[in-house]
């Protein structure tokens, strides 16, 4: 996938992509195609390729880290109608930590802007704070994501 910016007013963006048209499996090659468009909306996340292509600039971000945990059913009942949010230096110097119920498990996590390298320590802090309610749980998935703190300097080009 690639994008060529318009050279002058009235020109189109040119998108380059692979058309797989029914091909399946890992060995598929696809046919390289282009598409001319008047507008491109970069809805491709915090690490947007569209934003990079239009040189939208950098932004400050928080790092969010969470573990999805399957906890015993009787403990899951506690979270049936509740979510928990925690604040304090042990769980984050500038953000919050959480235990959010999901369909059949909980998400236990935290975030920070100012101490990204300390995220593991803060994750241990939320685990310690929620210990009695998540005890006996098994981690089924670990996730980490950047969360933009503000829009990029350039939003339209």
Backbone as a chain_set.jsonl record, in Angstrom:
{"seq": "XXXXXXXXXXXXXXXXXXXXXXXXXXXXXXXXXXXXXXXXXXXXXXXXXXXXXXXXXXXXXXXXXXXXXXXXXXXXXXXXXXXXXXXXXXXXXXXXXXXXXXXXXXXXXXXXXXXXXXXXXXXXXXXXXXXXXXXXXXXXXXXXXXXXXXXXXXXXX", "coords": {"N": [[0.86, -1.178, 0.0], [0.531, 2.183, -0.805], [0.811, 5.789, -1.118], [0.482, 8.576, -3.187], [0.888, 11.987, -3.011], [-1.168, 14.807, -4.034], [0.115, 16.955, -6.58], [-0.563, 19.522, -7.3], [-3.22, 21.935, -6.721], [-6.404, 20.551, -7.163], [-5.508, 18.202, -8.27], [-5.529, 14.616, -7.878], [-5.222, 12.296, -5.114], [-3.164, 9.439, -5.3], [-3.642, 6.172, -4.777], [-1.898, 3.209, -4.118], [-2.203, -0.243, -4.276], [-2.518, -3.787, -3.476], [-4.437, -6.025, -5.247], [-6.111, -8.781, -4.363], [-8.191, -10.334, -5.195], [-9.868, -12.8, -4.607], [-7.78, -14.597, -4.174], [-6.245, -16.864, -1.922], [-4.55, -17.765, 1.165], [-1.075, -17.848, 2.356], [0.797, -17.519, 0.333], [-0.134, -15.849, -1.607], [-0.03, -13.352, -4.164], [-1.197, -11.211, -5.518], [-2.391, -8.469, -7.566], [-0.843, -5.52, -8.546], [-2.356, -2.41, -8.222], [-3.766, 0.861, -8.938], [-5.551, 3.663, -7.591], [-7.324, 6.591, -8.049], [-8.208, 9.228, -5.932], [-10.174, 11.809, -4.331], [-10.137, 12.493, -1.657], [-8.534, 11.412, 1.325], [-8.989, 9.589, 4.199], [-7.472, 9.199, 7.183], [-7.888, 6.741, 9.074], [-6.459, 4.865, 10.469], [-5.301, 4.309, 12.912], [-3.102, 4.927, 15.809], [-0.457, 4.715, 14.959], [-0.437, 5.672, 12.343], [-0.163, 5.109, 8.877], [-1.07, 6.757, 6.897], [-0.924, 9.291, 8.107], [1.852, 9.492, 8.323], [2.555, 9.519, 5.617], [1.475, 11.982, 4.763], [2.999, 13.615, 6.206], [2.191, 14.467, 8.815], [3.222, 15.048, 11.265], [4.625, 14.578, 14.61], [3.416, 13.339, 17.788], [2.678, 13.495, 21.279], [2.299, 10.655, 23.359], [0.509, 8.326, 25.4], [1.363, 5.242, 26.925], [-0.458, 2.35, 26.999], [-1.019, -0.517, 28.866], [-2.182, -3.768, 29.234], [-3.448, -6.755, 30.761], [-5.349, -9.431, 29.813], [-7.412, -11.376, 31.712], [-8.59, -14.505, 32.696], [-10.676, -15.109, 35.229], [-11.75, -16.885, 38.227], [-15.18, -17.999, 38.162], [-16.884, -17.214, 40.318], [-15.539, -14.977, 41.211], [-15.706, -13.423, 38.974], [-18.354, -12.71, 39.043], [-18.381, -10.56, 40.803], [-17.647, -8.447, 39.19], [-19.803, -8.106, 37.576], [-21.605, -5.892, 37.378], [-19.84, -3.75, 37.497], [-16.921, -1.708, 37.162], [-13.484, -1.026, 37.802], [-11.408, 1.701, 38.708], [-8.203, 2.998, 39.36], [-6.012, 5.212, 41.087], [-2.772, 6.59, 41.812], [0.672, 6.66, 42.838], [1.753, 4.105, 42.796], [0.451, 2.731, 40.776], [0.439, 4.359, 38.535], [2.169, 7.295, 37.537], [0.864, 9.42, 36.357], [-1.498, 8.77, 35.142], [-4.118, 6.424, 35.06], [-5.145, 3.288, 36.516], [-6.815, 0.153, 35.833], [-9.495, -2.218, 36.224], [-11.409, -3.777, 34.117], [-14.433, -5.288, 33.294], [-14.952, -7.839, 30.878], [-16.594, -9.849, 28.407], [-16.242, -12.632, 29.275], [-14.094, -12.483, 30.938], [-11.587, -10.409, 32.605], [-10.043, -7.203, 32.031], [-6.996, -6.069, 33.033], [-5.173, -3.322, 33.723], [-2.921, -0.514, 33.008], [-1.596, 2.823, 32.45], [0.7, 5.323, 31.143], [2.251, 8.498, 30.514], [4.58, 9.832, 31.184], [6.473, 7.99, 32.18], [7.235, 5.675, 30.522], [8.985, 3.511, 30.429], [8.666, 2.415, 32.897], [6.364, 0.909, 32.905], [5.908, -1.84, 33.401], [6.364, -2.039, 36.14], [4.244, -0.482, 37.122], [2.137, -2.003, 36.214], [2.44, -4.224, 37.824], [1.762, -2.975, 40.169], [-1.047, -2.492, 39.884], [-1.904, -5.11, 39.719], [-1.244, -5.943, 42.307], [-2.922, -4.267, 43.848], [-5.48, -5.148, 43.096], [-5.429, -7.747, 43.848], [-6.875, -9.604, 45.568], [-9.264, -9.861, 44.224], [-8.644, -10.809, 41.707], [-7.235, -13.047, 42.091], [-6.123, -16.336, 41.388], [-6.594, -16.157, 38.756], [-5.909, -16.577, 35.229], [-3.636, -15.372, 32.849], [-4.654, -14.572, 29.686], [-4.116, -13.068, 27.512], [-1.879, -10.505, 26.49], [-1.625, -7.042, 26.087], [-0.493, -4.032, 24.519], [-0.635, -0.597, 23.799], [-0.225, 2.491, 21.979], [-1.581, 5.611, 23.0], [-2.757, 8.459, 21.659], [-2.109, 11.729, 22.885], [-2.954, 14.152, 21.994], [-4.159, 15.785, 18.983], [-2.332, 15.341, 15.871], [0.101, 17.731, 14.597], [-0.493, 18.538, 11.916], [-3.521, 18.113, 10.334], [-4.856, 18.127, 7.989], [-4.066, 18.095, 4.573]], "CA": [[0.0, 0.0, 0.0], [1.262, 3.436, -0.853], [0.001, 6.934, -1.47], [1.167, 9.708, -3.791], [0.142, 13.209, -2.729], [-1.407, 15.674, -5.193], [1.191, 17.913, -6.821], [-1.141, 20.874, -7.32], [-4.638, 21.996, -6.394], [-7.251, 19.902, -8.158], [-5.006, 16.856, -8.566], [-6.013, 13.554, -6.985], [-4.302, 11.398, -4.428], [-3.099, 8.156, -5.995], [-3.441, 5.071, -3.838], [-1.379, 1.983, -4.717], [-2.572, -1.366, -3.427], [-2.53, -5.114, -4.093], [-5.767, -6.607, -5.387], [-5.961, -10.228, -4.243], [-9.353, -10.848, -5.914], [-10.184, -14.213, -4.421], [-6.625, -15.42, -3.814], [-6.214, -17.213, -0.5], [-3.318, -18.366, 1.664], [0.081, -16.993, 2.616], [1.631, -17.36, -0.862], [-0.811, -15.005, -2.593], [0.783, -12.23, -4.624], [-2.054, -10.09, -5.873], [-2.051, -7.628, -8.718], [-0.641, -4.128, -8.126], [-3.312, -1.507, -8.866], [-3.829, 2.226, -8.399], [-6.877, 4.255, -7.507], [-7.274, 8.039, -7.827], [-9.27, 9.677, -5.029], [-10.115, 13.23, -3.978], [-9.952, 12.636, -0.21], [-8.07, 10.239, 2.064], [-9.24, 9.71, 5.635], [-6.531, 8.331, 7.898], [-8.506, 6.114, 10.244], [-5.667, 3.644, 10.609], [-4.723, 4.154, 14.238], [-2.096, 5.815, 16.382], [0.76, 4.638, 14.143], [-1.031, 5.829, 11.018], [0.654, 5.228, 7.666], [-1.566, 7.941, 6.183], [-0.333, 10.462, 8.768], [3.271, 9.539, 7.934], [2.64, 9.901, 4.201], [1.193, 13.417, 4.585], [3.907, 14.315, 7.128], [1.303, 15.129, 9.772], [3.971, 15.411, 12.465], [4.63, 13.676, 15.755], [2.539, 13.687, 18.892], [2.976, 12.834, 22.549], [1.341, 9.58, 23.565], [0.589, 7.485, 26.586], [1.413, 3.816, 26.63], [-1.423, 1.593, 27.795], [-0.629, -1.926, 28.96], [-3.164, -4.536, 29.997], [-3.485, -8.205, 30.68], [-6.696, -9.997, 29.875], [-7.312, -12.496, 32.655], [-9.773, -15.314, 32.998], [-10.699, -15.308, 36.679], [-12.806, -17.829, 38.615], [-16.537, -17.504, 37.915], [-17.433, -16.508, 41.484], [-14.895, -13.659, 41.252], [-16.233, -12.687, 37.828], [-19.648, -12.169, 39.47], [-18.109, -9.262, 41.435], [-17.534, -7.436, 38.135], [-20.998, -8.162, 36.723], [-22.134, -4.537, 37.183], [-18.865, -2.796, 38.023], [-15.552, -1.583, 36.661], [-12.678, -0.339, 38.806], [-10.325, 2.589, 38.285], [-7.297, 3.261, 40.472], [-4.983, 6.232, 40.914], [-1.723, 6.557, 42.819], [2.031, 6.474, 42.312], [2.072, 2.688, 42.627], [-0.168, 2.213, 39.55], [0.804, 5.271, 37.439], [2.481, 8.633, 38.035], [0.135, 10.481, 35.657], [-2.623, 8.195, 34.413], [-4.885, 5.619, 35.996], [-5.13, 1.851, 36.259], [-8.192, -0.31, 35.737], [-9.962, -3.591, 36.041], [-12.642, -3.648, 33.353], [-14.992, -6.585, 32.918], [-15.246, -8.15, 29.479], [-17.642, -10.869, 28.337], [-15.976, -13.79, 30.129], [-12.807, -12.274, 31.602], [-11.366, -9.003, 32.941], [-8.832, -6.553, 31.538], [-6.31, -5.452, 34.162], [-4.132, -2.556, 33.055], [-2.497, 0.814, 33.44], [-0.985, 3.622, 31.398], [1.522, 6.454, 31.56], [2.903, 9.324, 29.498], [5.884, 10.317, 31.632], [7.418, 6.94, 32.574], [6.889, 4.508, 29.698], [9.858, 2.378, 30.769], [8.217, 1.876, 34.177], [5.016, 0.345, 32.757], [5.816, -3.16, 34.051], [6.256, -1.799, 37.586], [2.883, -0.005, 37.387], [1.244, -3.148, 36.015], [2.511, -5.006, 39.059], [1.01, -2.211, 41.167], [-2.492, -2.755, 39.762], [-2.108, -6.518, 40.099], [-1.207, -6.001, 43.775], [-4.114, -3.615, 44.4], [-6.68, -5.946, 42.799], [-5.025, -9.143, 44.062], [-7.893, -10.499, 46.134], [-10.365, -10.046, 43.277], [-8.184, -11.503, 40.49], [-6.475, -14.221, 42.519], [-6.53, -17.567, 40.723], [-6.819, -15.888, 37.338], [-4.875, -16.906, 34.255], [-3.475, -14.382, 31.785], [-4.958, -15.177, 28.385], [-3.614, -12.192, 26.455], [-1.202, -9.287, 26.937], [-1.765, -6.019, 25.049], [0.071, -2.703, 24.774], [-1.004, 0.288, 22.691], [-0.045, 3.932, 22.182], [-2.81, 6.408, 23.025], [-2.379, 9.85, 21.393], [-2.516, 12.712, 23.892], [-3.54, 15.297, 21.285], [-4.056, 15.562, 17.525], [-1.054, 15.663, 15.225], [0.153, 19.147, 14.185], [-1.197, 18.724, 10.652], [-4.619, 17.171, 10.212], [-5.352, 18.204, 6.616], [-3.109, 18.596, 3.586]], "C": [[0.894, 1.225, 0.0], [0.335, 4.555, -1.287], [0.898, 8.013, -2.062], [0.292, 10.935, -3.585], [-0.091, 14.01, -4.004], [-0.26, 16.672, -5.348], [0.681, 19.341, -6.861], [-2.628, 20.792, -7.023], [-5.459, 21.393, -7.528], [-6.775, 18.522, -8.563], [-5.555, 15.867, -7.531], [-4.861, 12.934, -6.209], [-4.293, 10.111, -5.241], [-2.722, 7.09, -4.967], [-2.938, 3.858, -4.622], [-1.669, 0.84, -3.751], [-2.464, -2.677, -4.199], [-3.955, -5.64, -4.093], [-5.611, -8.119, -5.408], [-7.124, -10.987, -4.872], [-9.531, -12.358, -5.808], [-9.009, -15.1, -4.079], [-6.656, -15.681, -2.312], [-4.854, -17.767, -0.128], [-2.184, -17.37, 1.788], [0.912, -16.705, 1.371], [0.991, -16.452, -1.914], [0.027, -13.785, -2.94], [-0.061, -11.014, -4.944], [-1.536, -9.334, -7.076], [-1.955, -6.18, -8.244], [-1.58, -3.238, -8.934], [-3.209, -0.128, -8.236], [-5.274, 2.713, -8.45], [-6.705, 5.74, -7.237], [-8.478, 8.448, -6.994], [-9.078, 11.155, -4.707], [-9.785, 13.458, -2.507], [-9.447, 11.322, 0.36], [-8.312, 10.51, 3.54], [-8.343, 8.698, 6.339], [-7.146, 7.806, 9.17], [-7.778, 4.81, 10.548], [-4.84, 3.624, 11.887], [-3.61, 5.113, 14.6], [-0.805, 5.824, 15.578], [0.409, 4.736, 12.659], [-0.018, 5.965, 9.886], [0.222, 6.45, 6.866], [-0.943, 9.192, 6.784], [1.141, 10.602, 8.415], [3.411, 10.026, 6.5], [2.369, 11.389, 3.981], [2.054, 14.28, 5.502], [3.122, 15.142, 8.142], [2.008, 15.507, 11.07], [3.82, 14.391, 13.58], [3.67, 14.179, 16.821], [3.025, 12.966, 20.138], [1.912, 11.763, 22.765], [1.569, 8.924, 24.921], [0.774, 6.057, 26.096], [0.405, 3.156, 27.565], [-1.028, 0.123, 27.721], [-1.712, -2.642, 29.742], [-3.007, -6.023, 29.759], [-4.942, -8.628, 30.758], [-6.574, -11.281, 30.681], [-8.65, -13.206, 32.791], [-9.7, -15.632, 34.485], [-11.821, -16.291, 37.021], [-14.199, -17.186, 38.517], [-17.114, -16.727, 39.092], [-16.787, -15.123, 41.635], [-15.38, -12.796, 40.094], [-17.587, -12.057, 38.179], [-19.492, -10.784, 40.109], [-18.117, -8.139, 40.391], [-18.754, -7.384, 37.213], [-21.535, -6.77, 36.4], [-21.14, -3.474, 37.628], [-17.566, -2.85, 37.248], [-14.778, -0.815, 37.724], [-11.614, 0.514, 38.149], [-9.528, 2.958, 39.521], [-6.354, 4.399, 40.108], [-3.968, 6.098, 42.039], [-0.39, 6.238, 42.18], [2.397, 5.006, 42.09], [1.5, 2.109, 41.331], [0.08, 3.094, 38.328], [1.104, 6.642, 38.001], [1.584, 9.724, 37.453], [-1.115, 10.003, 34.94], [-3.463, 7.462, 35.444], [-4.698, 4.143, 35.635], [-6.574, 1.369, 36.322], [-8.307, -1.82, 35.849], [-11.329, -3.434, 35.385], [-13.165, -5.04, 33.015], [-15.202, -6.667, 31.41], [-16.296, -9.256, 29.511], [-17.407, -12.007, 29.332], [-14.631, -13.706, 30.839], [-12.709, -10.804, 32.0], [-10.09, -8.512, 32.264], [-8.243, -5.783, 32.713], [-5.146, -4.662, 33.577], [-3.86, -1.202, 33.652], [-1.915, 1.562, 32.245], [-0.144, 4.733, 31.979], [2.037, 7.205, 30.338], [4.351, 9.564, 29.906], [6.9, 9.232, 31.982], [7.102, 5.639, 31.836], [7.736, 3.29, 30.043], [9.441, 1.724, 32.089], [6.892, 1.135, 34.104], [4.873, -1.014, 33.436], [5.654, -3.01, 35.567], [4.839, -1.35, 37.951], [1.861, -1.123, 37.184], [1.266, -4.041, 37.248], [1.733, -4.3, 40.165], [-0.49, -2.465, 41.086], [-2.793, -4.21, 40.095], [-2.154, -6.655, 41.624], [-2.471, -5.408, 44.381], [-5.37, -4.464, 44.22], [-6.487, -7.421, 43.148], [-6.142, -10.044, 44.574], [-9.026, -10.773, 45.146], [-9.95, -10.765, 41.99], [-7.369, -12.755, 40.811], [-7.026, -15.488, 41.86], [-6.787, -17.382, 39.239], [-5.631, -16.278, 36.479], [-4.829, -15.826, 33.185], [-3.706, -15.087, 30.454], [-4.464, -14.328, 27.216], [-2.977, -10.96, 27.087], [-1.251, -8.289, 25.781], [-1.081, -4.724, 25.486], [-0.209, -1.843, 23.549], [-0.609, 1.725, 23.003], [-1.409, 4.62, 22.15], [-2.408, 7.86, 22.797], [-2.938, 10.792, 22.459], [-3.178, 13.935, 23.269], [-3.447, 15.011, 19.795], [-2.656, 15.881, 17.008], [-1.08, 17.125, 14.781], [-0.597, 19.448, 12.885], [-2.297, 17.679, 10.534], [-5.178, 17.117, 8.798], [-4.217, 18.707, 5.738], [-3.706, 18.477, 2.228]], "O": [[1.89, 1.287, 0.721], [-0.776, 4.315, -1.759], [1.949, 8.328, -1.505], [-0.889, 10.936, -3.933], [0.69, 13.913, -4.95], [0.27, 17.174, -4.357], [1.402, 20.271, -6.5], [-3.224, 19.715, -7.067], [-5.233, 21.689, -8.702], [-7.539, 17.746, -9.138], [-5.989, 16.259, -6.447], [-3.696, 13.033, -6.593], [-5.316, 9.735, -5.812], [-1.641, 7.112, -4.379], [-3.491, 3.52, -5.669], [-1.409, 0.949, -2.553], [-2.333, -2.679, -5.423], [-4.603, -5.691, -3.048], [-5.049, -8.679, -6.35], [-7.024, -12.199, -5.057], [-9.368, -13.092, -6.783], [-9.21, -16.261, -3.722], [-7.049, -14.815, -1.53], [-4.09, -18.19, -0.996], [-2.301, -16.212, 1.386], [1.665, -15.731, 1.356], [1.535, -16.309, -3.009], [0.724, -13.248, -2.079], [0.346, -9.888, -4.656], [-0.411, -9.531, -7.535], [-2.879, -5.67, -7.611], [-1.604, -3.296, -10.163], [-2.648, 0.039, -7.154], [-6.091, 2.238, -9.238], [-6.011, 6.117, -6.293], [-9.613, 8.077, -7.292], [-7.97, 11.685, -4.795], [-9.219, 14.49, -2.147], [-9.874, 10.248, -0.063], [-7.891, 11.539, 4.068], [-8.449, 7.492, 6.112], [-6.941, 8.378, 10.241], [-8.398, 3.789, 10.845], [-3.788, 2.986, 11.934], [-3.227, 5.985, 13.82], [-0.125, 6.849, 15.522], [0.908, 3.969, 11.836], [0.867, 6.819, 9.926], [1.049, 7.104, 6.231], [-0.481, 10.065, 6.05], [1.628, 11.717, 8.229], [4.278, 10.846, 6.198], [2.975, 11.997, 3.099], [1.882, 15.497, 5.578], [3.35, 16.341, 8.306], [1.435, 16.221, 11.893], [3.005, 13.471, 13.506], [3.179, 15.305, 16.754], [3.706, 11.944, 20.05], [0.754, 11.951, 22.393], [2.658, 8.968, 25.493], [0.382, 5.716, 24.98], [0.423, 3.382, 28.775], [-0.741, -0.405, 26.646], [-2.12, -2.173, 30.805], [-2.514, -6.476, 28.726], [-5.672, -8.226, 31.664], [-5.756, -12.151, 30.383], [-9.695, -12.582, 32.977], [-8.793, -16.327, 34.944], [-12.729, -16.51, 36.219], [-14.365, -15.991, 38.757], [-17.761, -15.698, 38.898], [-17.426, -14.198, 42.135], [-15.456, -11.574, 40.219], [-17.924, -10.99, 37.667], [-20.371, -9.934, 39.969], [-18.542, -7.019, 40.676], [-18.736, -6.698, 36.191], [-21.885, -6.501, 35.251], [-21.545, -2.406, 38.088], [-17.165, -3.899, 36.744], [-15.365, -0.031, 38.469], [-10.994, 0.112, 37.164], [-10.088, 3.2, 40.59], [-5.946, 4.53, 38.953], [-4.276, 5.552, 43.099], [-0.327, 5.625, 41.115], [3.267, 4.706, 41.274], [2.006, 1.102, 40.834], [-0.054, 2.626, 37.198], [0.369, 7.121, 38.864], [1.54, 10.834, 37.984], [-1.729, 10.77, 34.199], [-3.499, 7.868, 36.605], [-4.158, 3.81, 34.581], [-7.453, 2.083, 36.805], [-7.363, -2.572, 35.607], [-12.289, -3.009, 36.027], [-12.42, -5.878, 32.506], [-15.578, -5.69, 30.763], [-16.831, -9.556, 30.579], [-18.282, -12.31, 30.144], [-14.089, -14.717, 31.286], [-13.64, -10.034, 31.762], [-9.184, -9.291, 31.966], [-8.914, -4.945, 33.314], [-4.231, -5.247, 32.999], [-4.464, -0.791, 34.643], [-1.762, 0.997, 31.162], [-0.255, 5.055, 33.162], [2.232, 6.624, 29.27], [5.25, 9.505, 29.067], [8.091, 9.529, 32.074], [6.747, 4.633, 32.45], [7.257, 2.159, 29.96], [9.831, 0.589, 32.363], [6.343, 0.763, 35.141], [3.816, -1.311, 33.992], [4.904, -3.756, 36.196], [4.293, -1.781, 38.966], [0.851, -1.189, 37.885], [0.229, -4.554, 37.667], [1.114, -4.954, 41.004], [-1.14, -2.635, 42.117], [-3.828, -4.509, 40.69], [-2.986, -7.381, 42.167], [-3.034, -5.972, 45.319], [-6.23, -4.492, 45.101], [-7.311, -8.255, 42.772], [-6.33, -11.145, 44.055], [-9.677, -11.814, 45.229], [-10.803, -11.274, 41.263], [-6.877, -13.435, 39.911], [-8.239, -15.685, 41.785], [-7.153, -18.328, 38.541], [-4.491, -16.306, 36.945], [-5.869, -15.412, 32.671], [-3.039, -16.071, 30.135], [-4.399, -14.796, 26.079], [-3.467, -10.437, 28.088], [-0.957, -8.638, 24.638], [-1.089, -4.369, 26.665], [-0.048, -2.287, 22.413], [-0.65, 2.14, 24.161], [-2.282, 4.25, 21.365], [-1.768, 8.45, 23.668], [-4.089, 10.665, 22.877], [-3.887, 14.672, 23.954], [-2.736, 14.094, 19.382], [-1.897, 16.609, 17.648], [-2.154, 17.701, 14.607], [-1.254, 20.482, 12.765], [-2.026, 16.481, 10.626], [-5.888, 16.177, 8.442], [-3.493, 19.631, 6.111], [-3.069, 18.843, 1.24]]}, "num_chains": 1, "name": "protein.A"}
